[in-house]
């Protein structure tokens, strides 16, 4: 028999960060020295735990990527700490610099916009959350350089028509659909 008499309503809450605007916690920051050195931020939703993180790599291995991504690191930092604090972090090692950033910003909360980027994996088109180049953070804590922005005053907006980078999909390949609500179907 089918019916809703003894069914309770529930909303689907994703465990991972999806494209859109979210309040997030900086779970950890790590400096990786490799052929292409980078600073890796791990973000998570406030109700998530450290196994439900979204990694964002900011590569710093070329002069151009260094300038761009160090600027993005400072931009993120100023939404959780004072500028003088982030400017005091200096190191000759990317690993040590990552540790300093983690010590300074780890566990802090902010609001962020994540764009969407499609990719093909195992014959299926999927979507991942990626950081835009600019204007993607708002402060939530009084420890930030920038003023706290209440949710109702937020100017961060995700538009699937502008903020989703699509891949060319071969005919017949399944595509993970973007959802405009929290329902799992």
The 8 nearest C-alpha neighbors of each residue, nearest first, counted from 0:
[[1, 2, 3, 4, 5, 6, 7, 8],
 [0, 2, 3, 4, 5, 6, 7, 8],
 [3, 1, 4, 0, 5, 6, 7, 8],
 [2, 4, 6, 5, 1, 7, 8, 0],
 [3, 5, 6, 2, 7, 1, 8, 0],
 [6, 4, 3, 7, 2, 8, 1, 0],
 [7, 5, 3, 4, 8, 2, 9, 1],
 [8, 6, 9, 5, 3, 4, 10, 2],
 [9, 7, 6, 10, 3, 5, 11, 4],
 [10, 8, 7, 11, 182, 12, 6, 181],
 [9, 11, 12, 182, 181, 8, 183, 180],
 [12, 10, 181, 182, 183, 13, 9, 180],
 [11, 13, 10, 181, 14, 182, 183, 15],
 [14, 12, 15, 11, 16, 181, 17, 183],
 [15, 13, 51, 47, 12, 16, 44, 46],
 [16, 14, 13, 51, 17, 52, 53, 43],
 [15, 17, 53, 43, 44, 128, 18, 14],
 [16, 18, 128, 19, 15, 127, 113, 115],
 [19, 17, 128, 115, 113, 114, 16, 127],
 [20, 18, 157, 113, 112, 17, 114, 21],
 [19, 21, 112, 111, 113, 157, 156, 155],
 [22, 20, 111, 110, 23, 19, 112, 44],
 [21, 23, 110, 109, 111, 44, 108, 45],
 [24, 22, 44, 43, 108, 109, 45, 21],
 [23, 25, 108, 43, 42, 107, 26, 45],
 [26, 24, 42, 106, 105, 107, 27, 41],
 [25, 27, 42, 41, 106, 24, 105, 43],
 [28, 26, 41, 105, 25, 101, 40, 29],
 [29, 27, 40, 101, 39, 97, 41, 100],
 [28, 30, 97, 39, 38, 98, 31, 94],
 [29, 31, 94, 97, 38, 93, 37, 39],
 [32, 30, 37, 36, 94, 33, 38, 29],
 [33, 31, 36, 93, 94, 30, 37, 34],
 [32, 34, 36, 35, 31, 37, 60, 30],
 [35, 33, 36, 32, 60, 37, 31, 58],
 [34, 36, 33, 60, 37, 58, 59, 32],
 [37, 35, 32, 33, 60, 31, 59, 58],
 [38, 36, 58, 59, 57, 31, 30, 56],
 [37, 39, 30, 57, 29, 56, 31, 97],
 [40, 38, 56, 29, 28, 55, 57, 37],
 [39, 41, 28, 55, 54, 27, 42, 56],
 [42, 40, 54, 27, 26, 53, 52, 25],
 [41, 43, 25, 53, 26, 52, 24, 23],
 [44, 42, 52, 24, 23, 47, 53, 51],
 [43, 45, 23, 47, 46, 24, 16, 22],
 [46, 44, 47, 23, 24, 43, 22, 48],
 [45, 47, 44, 48, 43, 14, 23, 24],
 [48, 46, 44, 45, 51, 43, 14, 49],
 [47, 49, 50, 51, 46, 43, 52, 45],
 [48, 50, 51, 52, 26, 47, 43, 41],
 [49, 51, 48, 52, 47, 43, 53, 15],
 [52, 50, 49, 48, 15, 47, 14, 43],
 [53, 51, 43, 42, 41, 50, 49, 15],
 [52, 54, 42, 41, 16, 43, 15, 55],
 [55, 53, 41, 40, 52, 56, 42, 39],
 [54, 56, 40, 39, 41, 57, 53, 129],
 [57, 55, 39, 38, 58, 37, 40, 54],
 [56, 58, 38, 37, 68, 39, 59, 55],
 [57, 59, 37, 36, 60, 56, 64, 38],
 [58, 60, 65, 64, 37, 36, 61, 68],
 [61, 59, 35, 36, 58, 65, 64, 62],
 [62, 60, 64, 63, 59, 65, 58, 35],
 [61, 63, 65, 64, 66, 60, 59, 67],
 [62, 64, 66, 65, 61, 67, 59, 60],
 [65, 63, 59, 67, 61, 66, 62, 68],
 [64, 66, 59, 62, 63, 68, 67, 69],
 [67, 65, 63, 69, 64, 68, 70, 62],
 [68, 66, 64, 70, 65, 69, 63, 71],
 [67, 69, 71, 70, 65, 57, 66, 64],
 [68, 70, 72, 71, 66, 67, 65, 73],
 [71, 69, 68, 73, 67, 72, 74, 66],
 [70, 72, 68, 74, 69, 73, 75, 67],
 [73, 71, 69, 75, 74, 70, 76, 68],
 [72, 74, 76, 70, 71, 75, 77, 69],
 [73, 75, 71, 72, 77, 76, 70, 78],
 [76, 74, 72, 78, 73, 77, 71, 136],
 [77, 75, 73, 78, 79, 74, 80, 72],
 [76, 78, 144, 80, 74, 79, 75, 82],
 [77, 79, 138, 143, 76, 75, 145, 137],
 [78, 80, 143, 76, 77, 142, 138, 107],
 [81, 79, 143, 142, 77, 144, 76, 78],
 [82, 80, 144, 143, 84, 83, 77, 142],
 [83, 81, 85, 84, 77, 144, 86, 80],
 [82, 84, 86, 81, 85, 87, 80, 144],
 [85, 83, 87, 82, 81, 86, 80, 88],
 [84, 86, 82, 87, 88, 83, 76, 81],
 [85, 87, 83, 88, 84, 82, 89, 73],
 [86, 88, 84, 85, 83, 89, 82, 99],
 [89, 87, 86, 85, 99, 96, 90, 84],
 [90, 88, 87, 96, 91, 86, 99, 95],
 [89, 91, 92, 96, 95, 88, 93, 99],
 [90, 92, 93, 89, 96, 95, 94, 88],
 [91, 93, 95, 90, 94, 96, 32, 30],
 [94, 92, 96, 30, 95, 97, 32, 31],
 [95, 93, 30, 97, 92, 96, 31, 98],
 [94, 96, 98, 92, 97, 93, 90, 99],
 [97, 95, 93, 99, 90, 98, 94, 92],
 [96, 98, 30, 29, 100, 94, 95, 99],
 [97, 99, 95, 101, 96, 100, 29, 102],
 [100, 98, 96, 102, 97, 101, 103, 88],
 [101, 99, 97, 103, 98, 102, 104, 96],
 [102, 100, 28, 105, 98, 104, 103, 99],
 [101, 103, 99, 100, 105, 104, 98, 28],
 [102, 104, 100, 101, 105, 99, 85, 80],
 [105, 103, 101, 107, 100, 102, 106, 79],
 [104, 106, 101, 27, 25, 107, 26, 102],
 [105, 107, 25, 26, 24, 104, 108, 27],
 [106, 108, 105, 25, 24, 104, 79, 109],
 [109, 107, 24, 23, 25, 139, 106, 140],
 [108, 110, 139, 138, 23, 22, 137, 111],
 [111, 109, 22, 137, 21, 136, 23, 138],
 [112, 110, 136, 135, 21, 20, 22, 109],
 [111, 113, 20, 135, 19, 155, 21, 136],
 [114, 112, 18, 130, 19, 129, 128, 20],
 [115, 113, 18, 162, 129, 128, 163, 131],
 [114, 116, 163, 128, 18, 127, 129, 164],
 [117, 115, 164, 127, 126, 163, 165, 128],
 [116, 118, 126, 165, 125, 166, 164, 127],
 [119, 117, 125, 124, 126, 166, 120, 116],
 [118, 120, 124, 123, 125, 122, 121, 117],
 [121, 119, 123, 122, 124, 118, 125, 117],
 [122, 120, 123, 119, 124, 125, 118, 172],
 [121, 123, 120, 119, 172, 124, 173, 174],
 [122, 124, 120, 173, 119, 121, 174, 172],
 [125, 123, 119, 174, 118, 175, 120, 173],
 [126, 124, 175, 118, 117, 119, 123, 174],
 [125, 127, 117, 116, 115, 118, 128, 124],
 [126, 128, 116, 115, 117, 129, 17, 125],
 [127, 129, 18, 115, 17, 113, 114, 116],
 [130, 128, 114, 113, 115, 127, 131, 116],
 [129, 131, 113, 114, 132, 128, 112, 55],
 [132, 130, 133, 114, 135, 113, 129, 112],
 [131, 133, 130, 134, 71, 135, 67, 68],
 [132, 134, 131, 135, 71, 130, 74, 136],
 [135, 133, 136, 132, 131, 155, 112, 137],
 [134, 136, 112, 111, 133, 131, 155, 137],
 [137, 135, 111, 110, 134, 112, 75, 78],
 [136, 138, 110, 109, 78, 148, 111, 139],
 [137, 139, 78, 147, 109, 140, 148, 145],
 [138, 140, 147, 109, 148, 108, 137, 110],
 [139, 141, 142, 138, 143, 147, 79, 108],
 [140, 142, 143, 147, 139, 146, 138, 79],
 [143, 141, 80, 140, 79, 81, 144, 78],
 [144, 142, 80, 79, 78, 81, 145, 141],
 [143, 145, 81, 77, 80, 82, 78, 146],
 [146, 144, 143, 78, 138, 77, 147, 137],
 [145, 147, 138, 148, 144, 143, 141, 139],
 [146, 148, 138, 139, 140, 141, 149, 145],
 [147, 149, 138, 137, 139, 152, 153, 146],
 [150, 148, 152, 151, 153, 147, 139, 138],
 [151, 149, 153, 152, 148, 110, 154, 139],
 [150, 152, 149, 153, 148, 154, 155, 147],
 [153, 151, 149, 150, 148, 154, 155, 147],
 [154, 152, 150, 155, 151, 148, 149, 137],
 [153, 155, 156, 152, 137, 151, 150, 148],
 [156, 154, 153, 112, 20, 135, 157, 111],
 [157, 155, 154, 158, 20, 112, 19, 153],
 [156, 158, 19, 20, 159, 162, 155, 112],
 [159, 157, 160, 161, 162, 156, 163, 19],
 [158, 160, 162, 163, 161, 157, 115, 177],
 [161, 159, 158, 162, 163, 157, 164, 165],
 [162, 160, 158, 159, 163, 164, 157, 114],
 [161, 163, 114, 159, 158, 160, 115, 157],
 [164, 162, 115, 159, 116, 161, 114, 165],
 [165, 163, 116, 115, 117, 162, 166, 114],
 [164, 166, 117, 163, 116, 167, 118, 115],
 [167, 165, 117, 168, 118, 164, 124, 119],
 [166, 168, 169, 165, 117, 124, 118, 170],
 [169, 167, 166, 170, 172, 124, 174, 171],
 [170, 168, 172, 171, 167, 173, 166, 124],
 [169, 171, 172, 168, 173, 167, 174, 123],
 [170, 172, 169, 173, 168, 174, 123, 122],
 [171, 173, 170, 169, 123, 174, 168, 122],
 [174, 172, 123, 124, 171, 175, 122, 168],
 [173, 175, 124, 176, 123, 125, 172, 168],
 [176, 174, 125, 124, 177, 173, 126, 123],
 [177, 175, 174, 178, 125, 126, 124, 173],
 [178, 176, 179, 175, 126, 159, 18, 180],
 [177, 179, 180, 176, 181, 182, 184, 183],
 [178, 180, 177, 181, 182, 159, 176, 19],
 [181, 179, 178, 182, 183, 11, 177, 184],
 [180, 182, 11, 12, 183, 10, 179, 178],
 [181, 183, 11, 184, 180, 10, 178, 12],
 [182, 184, 11, 181, 10, 180, 178, 12],
 [183, 182, 178, 181, 11, 180, 176, 177]]
